[in-house]
Amino acid sequence: MASITVIGAGIAGLSAGWEIARRGHHVRVIEADRIGAGSSGGTVGALAPHAPDSWNIKKHTQFQSLLDAERFWAEVAEASGIDPGYARTGRVQAVALTDLPRLGARIEGAARYWRDAAQMWLTQDRPAGPLVPESPDGWWLMDDLTARLSPRMAGAALAAAIAAKGGEVVLGRTAGPDDIIGPAIWATGAPGLAMLGADLGRKVGQGVKGQSAALRFDAADAPQVYAEGLHIVPHADGTVGIGSTSENSFDHDGVDAQLNAVIARARALCPALKDAPVVDRWAGIRPRARSRAPLLGAWPGRPGHFVLNGGFKIGFGMAPVLARITADLVLDGQDHIPEGFRLQGSGDRPISGA
């Protein structure tokens, strides 16, 4: 069986490593720092679908991944003995009367494209749960596709699952030429996008800073909330993840006053969080490809090397399907990369549909 090297122990690299190990191949994941050191160590963990109107291949691929998530994370939990915190708890959004015509198209799209797998609906009956925000006109939009995952527990579970299948996760080591055994998958986040761009001679993406927090408040079975650009996500461990910012320009990669503003907004939106103590603050740099779609494919000019990057805000939700596509490509030479996700060559050719 093939031996595969994965560089990067974020959600992308670990998920690909698990899929490869699950298929009976030896995998070695090499990480320069720690699990989730880049954009995968945050607190939010919202596996939220794109709006189902104006359907496209990116939305379809994410939808398939969200449907695969329950099986994927159940297998990881069984192999590792660690609960990654996955649950399909749904989502609620407070909406105004003026939003209803626009949301009609969204609900119609859900009925057409989600079919019997999930639903989206409007209600004037106040949803259950302590975090439901007030609606200006007494309307809420809900869906039962949205799920949650504990980012850090998911990373730990994936690493343990890989080890349980005979693979290795090597931390605190920068991968050099002597470390590459067999094909190599580069899942190195924002620094990897910069390295790839330098190699191809053009910008393929950039790092976008995000900040999030966790508050101590037990609402484990409640639906998550999306309001005013914030995800408010109850987790099984008695915390609520909130965030995050999206900062294209930043002076440092740590937390600052912008996170205080996020916490204040979350408390205003969900009054039950008013006195909930902050138990964690996080900041990280997320990799965004030029098209905002994930970036997959063979690395041009580097035989046997592959790129898996650019998850940005949807990396956790996309993990099951991206892992499968990457394993198919690397192990079997089967190219199932969706339109717009493909890494192409240098020069004037587009990269990731940009």
C-alpha positions as CSV (number, residue, x, y, z in Angstrom):
1,M,0.0,0.0,0.0
2,A,1.1,3.6,-0.7
3,S,2.8,5.7,2.0
4,I,1.6,9.3,1.9
5,T,3.0,12.4,3.5
6,V,0.7,15.2,4.6
7,I,2.2,18.5,5.5
8,G,-0.1,20.5,7.9
9,A,-2.2,19.3,10.8
10,G,-5.2,21.6,10.4
11,I,-8.7,20.4,9.5
12,A,-7.7,19.9,5.8
13,G,-4.5,17.9,6.3
14,L,-5.9,15.8,9.2
15,S,-9.1,15.0,7.3
16,A,-7.2,13.9,4.2
17,G,-4.8,11.9,6.4
18,W,-7.7,10.1,8.1
19,E,-9.4,9.3,4.8
20,I,-6.1,7.9,3.4
21,A,-5.5,5.9,6.6
22,R,-9.1,4.7,6.7
23,R,-8.5,3.2,3.2
24,G,-5.6,1.1,4.5
25,H,-2.7,3.2,3.5
26,H,0.1,4.4,5.7
27,V,0.1,8.2,6.2
28,R,2.5,10.5,8.0
29,V,1.2,14.0,8.9
30,I,4.0,16.5,9.6
31,E,3.1,19.8,11.4
32,A,5.6,22.6,12.2
33,D,3.7,23.7,15.3
34,R,0.7,22.0,16.9
35,I,-2.7,20.6,15.8
36,G,-4.9,23.4,14.6
37,A,-2.1,26.0,15.0
38,G,-3.4,28.1,12.0
39,S,-7.0,28.6,11.3
40,S,-8.3,25.3,12.7
41,G,-7.9,26.0,16.4
42,G,-10.7,28.4,16.9
43,T,-13.9,28.3,19.0
44,V,-16.8,28.7,16.6
45,G,-17.3,25.4,14.8
46,A,-20.3,26.3,12.7
47,L,-21.0,23.9,9.9
48,A,-23.5,26.2,8.2
49,P,-24.8,25.8,4.6
50,H,-24.6,28.4,1.9
51,A,-27.9,30.0,1.0
52,P,-29.7,27.5,-1.2
53,D,-30.9,30.0,-3.8
54,S,-28.7,30.8,-6.9
55,W,-27.4,27.2,-6.7
56,N,-23.9,26.4,-8.0
57,I,-21.3,23.7,-7.8
58,K,-19.7,25.2,-4.7
59,K,-23.0,25.1,-2.9
60,H,-23.8,21.6,-4.1
61,T,-20.4,20.3,-3.0
62,Q,-20.8,21.8,0.4
63,F,-24.3,20.4,0.7
64,Q,-23.0,16.9,0.0
65,S,-20.2,17.4,2.5
66,L,-22.7,18.5,5.2
67,L,-24.8,15.4,4.6
68,D,-21.6,13.2,4.8
69,A,-20.5,14.8,8.0
70,E,-22.5,12.7,10.5
71,R,-21.0,9.4,9.1
72,F,-17.5,11.0,8.8
73,W,-17.4,12.2,12.3
74,A,-19.0,9.1,13.8
75,E,-16.3,7.0,12.2
76,V,-13.6,9.3,13.5
77,A,-15.1,9.2,17.0
78,E,-15.2,5.4,16.9
79,A,-11.6,5.0,15.7
80,S,-10.2,7.6,18.1
81,G,-12.3,7.2,21.2
82,I,-12.7,11.0,21.3
83,D,-15.9,12.9,20.8
84,P,-15.4,15.6,18.2
85,G,-18.5,17.4,19.3
86,Y,-20.5,16.9,16.2
87,A,-24.3,17.4,16.2
88,R,-26.8,18.5,13.6
89,T,-28.7,21.0,15.9
90,G,-30.0,23.4,13.2
91,R,-30.0,27.2,13.1
92,V,-32.3,30.1,13.8
93,Q,-32.2,33.6,12.4
94,A,-34.4,36.5,13.3
95,V,-35.8,38.2,10.2
96,A,-37.8,41.3,9.4
97,L,-41.0,41.5,7.5
98,T,-39.2,43.2,4.6
99,D,-36.9,40.2,4.3
100,L,-39.8,37.8,3.6
101,P,-39.9,38.1,-0.3
102,R,-36.1,37.5,-0.5
103,L,-36.3,34.6,1.8
104,G,-39.1,33.0,-0.2
105,A,-36.6,32.3,-3.0
106,R,-34.2,30.9,-0.4
107,I,-36.8,28.5,1.0
108,E,-37.8,27.5,-2.6
109,G,-34.2,26.7,-3.3
110,A,-33.9,24.5,-0.2
111,A,-37.0,22.6,-1.2
112,R,-35.6,22.1,-4.7
113,Y,-31.9,21.3,-4.0
114,W,-31.9,19.9,-0.4
115,R,-35.0,17.8,-1.3
116,D,-35.9,15.4,1.5
117,A,-32.4,15.6,3.2
118,A,-33.0,18.9,5.0
119,Q,-35.5,21.7,5.4
120,M,-35.6,25.5,5.7
121,W,-38.7,27.3,6.8
122,L,-40.2,30.5,8.2
123,T,-42.1,30.6,11.5
124,Q,-43.9,33.0,13.7
125,D,-43.8,30.6,16.6
126,R,-40.9,31.5,18.8
127,P,-38.3,28.8,18.5
128,A,-37.2,26.9,21.6
129,G,-33.9,27.6,23.3
130,P,-32.3,30.3,25.5
131,L,-30.3,32.0,22.8
132,V,-33.1,32.8,20.3
133,P,-32.7,36.5,19.3
134,E,-35.7,38.8,19.3
135,S,-37.3,39.4,15.9
136,P,-38.4,42.9,15.0
137,D,-41.6,41.6,13.4
138,G,-42.1,38.2,15.0
139,W,-40.5,36.1,12.2
140,W,-37.7,33.6,12.3
141,L,-35.9,31.6,9.6
142,M,-34.9,28.1,10.6
143,D,-33.1,25.1,9.0
144,D,-32.3,21.6,10.2
145,L,-29.1,21.1,8.1
146,T,-26.8,23.4,10.0
147,A,-24.5,21.4,12.4
148,R,-21.8,22.2,15.0
149,L,-18.4,20.7,15.7
150,S,-15.8,21.4,18.4
151,P,-12.7,22.5,16.3
152,R,-10.1,21.5,18.8
153,M,-11.7,18.2,19.8
154,A,-12.2,17.5,16.1
155,G,-8.5,18.0,15.5
156,A,-7.5,15.8,18.5
157,A,-10.0,13.1,17.3
158,L,-8.6,13.0,13.8
159,A,-5.0,12.8,15.0
160,A,-5.9,9.9,17.3
161,A,-7.9,8.2,14.6
162,I,-4.9,8.3,12.2
163,A,-2.7,6.8,14.9
164,A,-5.2,4.1,15.6
165,K,-5.0,3.1,11.9
166,G,-1.2,2.9,12.1
167,G,-0.4,6.4,10.8
168,E,1.8,9.1,12.4
169,V,1.2,12.7,13.4
170,V,4.6,14.4,13.9
171,L,4.3,17.8,15.7
172,G,6.9,20.6,16.0
173,R,8.8,19.7,12.9
174,T,9.2,21.6,9.6
175,A,9.0,19.2,6.7
176,G,12.2,18.9,4.7
177,P,13.0,16.9,1.5
178,D,14.1,13.9,3.6
179,D,10.7,13.9,5.4
180,I,8.7,13.3,2.2
181,I,7.9,9.7,1.7
182,G,5.7,8.9,-1.4
183,P,3.2,11.5,-2.6
184,A,2.9,14.7,-0.6
185,I,-0.2,16.7,0.2
186,W,0.4,20.3,1.2
187,A,-2.3,21.5,3.5
188,T,-0.4,24.4,5.0
189,G,-3.0,27.2,5.2
190,A,-2.2,30.9,4.7
191,P,1.6,30.4,4.7
192,G,1.1,27.6,2.1
193,L,-0.9,30.0,-0.2
194,A,2.0,32.5,0.0
195,M,4.5,29.7,-0.8
196,L,2.4,28.4,-3.7
197,G,1.9,31.9,-5.1
198,A,5.7,32.6,-5.0
199,D,6.3,29.3,-6.8
200,L,3.7,30.0,-9.5
201,G,4.7,33.6,-9.9
202,R,1.3,35.1,-9.1
203,K,-1.0,35.6,-6.1
204,V,-3.3,32.7,-5.5
205,G,-4.9,33.9,-2.3
206,Q,-4.2,35.6,1.0
207,G,-4.6,35.2,4.7
208,V,-7.6,36.8,6.4
209,K,-7.5,37.3,10.2
210,G,-10.3,36.0,12.3
211,Q,-11.1,36.5,16.0
212,S,-13.5,34.5,18.1
213,A,-14.3,33.7,21.7
214,A,-16.0,31.1,23.9
215,L,-18.4,31.9,26.7
216,R,-19.3,29.6,29.6
217,F,-23.0,29.0,29.0
218,D,-24.7,25.6,28.8
219,A,-27.1,25.3,25.9
220,A,-25.7,22.1,24.4
221,D,-28.9,21.0,22.5
222,A,-30.0,24.5,21.4
223,P,-29.9,25.5,17.7
224,Q,-27.1,27.9,16.8
225,V,-27.9,31.5,15.9
226,Y,-26.8,33.5,13.0
227,A,-27.3,37.3,13.4
228,E,-25.7,40.4,12.0
229,G,-22.8,38.4,10.6
230,L,-22.1,36.5,13.8
231,H,-22.2,32.8,14.4
232,I,-23.3,31.9,18.0
233,V,-22.8,28.2,18.5
234,P,-23.7,26.2,21.6
235,H,-21.3,23.3,22.2
236,A,-21.6,20.0,24.1
237,D,-19.0,21.1,26.7
238,G,-21.1,23.9,28.1
239,T,-19.6,26.7,26.1
240,V,-20.9,28.9,23.3
241,G,-18.6,29.9,20.5
242,I,-19.1,33.3,19.0
243,G,-17.4,35.0,16.0
244,S,-15.8,35.7,14.0
245,T,-14.2,38.8,12.5
246,S,-12.9,38.9,8.9
247,E,-9.9,41.2,8.7
248,N,-8.1,41.7,5.4
249,S,-5.7,44.2,7.0
250,F,-4.1,43.6,10.4
251,D,-1.0,44.6,12.3
252,H,-0.6,41.4,14.3
253,D,-2.1,38.0,14.6
254,G,-3.4,38.2,18.2
255,V,-6.6,39.2,19.8
256,D,-7.5,42.9,20.2
257,A,-10.4,45.3,20.8
258,Q,-12.3,44.0,17.8
259,L,-13.0,40.8,19.7
260,N,-14.4,42.8,22.6
261,A,-16.9,44.3,20.1
262,V,-17.9,40.9,18.9
263,I,-18.5,39.7,22.4
264,A,-20.6,42.8,23.2
265,R,-22.7,42.3,20.0
266,A,-23.3,38.6,20.8
267,R,-24.5,39.6,24.3
268,A,-26.8,42.2,22.9
269,L,-28.3,39.8,20.4
270,C,-28.7,37.0,22.9
271,P,-29.4,38.5,26.3
272,A,-29.0,35.1,28.0
273,L,-25.2,35.6,27.4
274,K,-25.1,38.9,29.3
275,D,-23.3,37.6,32.3
276,A,-21.7,34.5,30.7
277,P,-17.9,34.6,31.5
278,V,-15.4,34.6,28.6
279,V,-13.4,31.4,28.9
280,D,-11.4,31.6,25.7
281,R,-10.2,34.2,23.2
282,W,-8.7,33.1,19.8
283,A,-7.2,34.7,16.8
284,G,-5.8,33.1,13.7
285,I,-5.1,33.6,10.0
286,R,-7.5,31.8,7.6
287,P,-6.5,30.9,4.0
288,R,-8.7,32.4,1.4
289,A,-8.1,31.5,-2.3
290,R,-8.9,34.2,-4.9
291,S,-12.3,32.7,-5.7
292,R,-13.1,31.9,-2.0
293,A,-13.5,28.3,-3.1
294,P,-11.1,25.6,-1.8
295,L,-8.0,25.0,-3.9
296,L,-7.2,21.4,-4.9
297,G,-5.0,19.7,-7.4
298,A,-1.5,18.6,-8.5
299,W,1.2,21.2,-7.8
300,P,2.4,22.3,-11.2
301,G,6.1,21.5,-11.8
302,R,6.3,19.3,-8.7
303,P,5.5,15.7,-9.6
304,G,4.0,13.7,-6.8
305,H,3.0,16.9,-4.8
306,F,-0.6,18.0,-4.3
307,V,-2.3,21.1,-2.9
308,L,-5.2,21.1,-0.5
309,N,-5.8,24.7,0.8
310,G,-8.1,27.7,0.8
311,G,-10.9,26.4,3.1
312,F,-11.4,29.9,4.6
313,K,-14.7,29.9,6.5
314,I,-16.0,26.6,5.2
315,G,-13.1,24.3,5.9
316,F,-14.8,22.3,8.7
317,G,-18.0,21.9,6.7
318,M,-16.2,20.9,3.6
319,A,-13.7,18.5,5.3
320,P,-15.5,15.2,4.5
321,V,-15.9,15.7,0.8
322,L,-12.5,17.4,0.3
323,A,-10.8,14.6,2.1
324,R,-12.5,12.1,-0.2
325,I,-11.7,14.0,-3.4
326,T,-8.0,14.4,-2.3
327,A,-7.7,10.7,-1.5
328,D,-9.2,9.7,-4.8
329,L,-6.8,11.9,-6.7
330,V,-3.6,11.0,-4.7
331,L,-4.3,7.2,-4.3
332,D,-6.2,6.3,-7.4
333,G,-5.5,9.1,-9.9
334,Q,-9.3,9.8,-10.1
335,D,-10.0,13.5,-10.7
336,H,-13.3,14.4,-9.1
337,I,-12.3,18.1,-8.4
338,P,-15.4,20.3,-8.8
339,E,-15.5,23.1,-11.3
340,G,-13.9,26.2,-9.8
341,F,-11.9,24.3,-7.1
342,R,-9.1,23.2,-9.4
343,L,-5.5,24.4,-9.1
344,Q,-4.2,25.2,-12.5
345,G,-0.8,26.3,-13.8
346,S,1.2,29.5,-13.7
347,G,1.3,32.3,-16.2
348,D,-2.1,33.7,-17.3
349,R,-4.1,30.6,-16.6
350,P,-6.7,31.0,-13.8
351,I,-6.3,29.5,-10.4
352,S,-9.3,28.2,-8.5
353,G,-11.6,29.8,-11.0
354,A,-10.3,33.3,-10.2
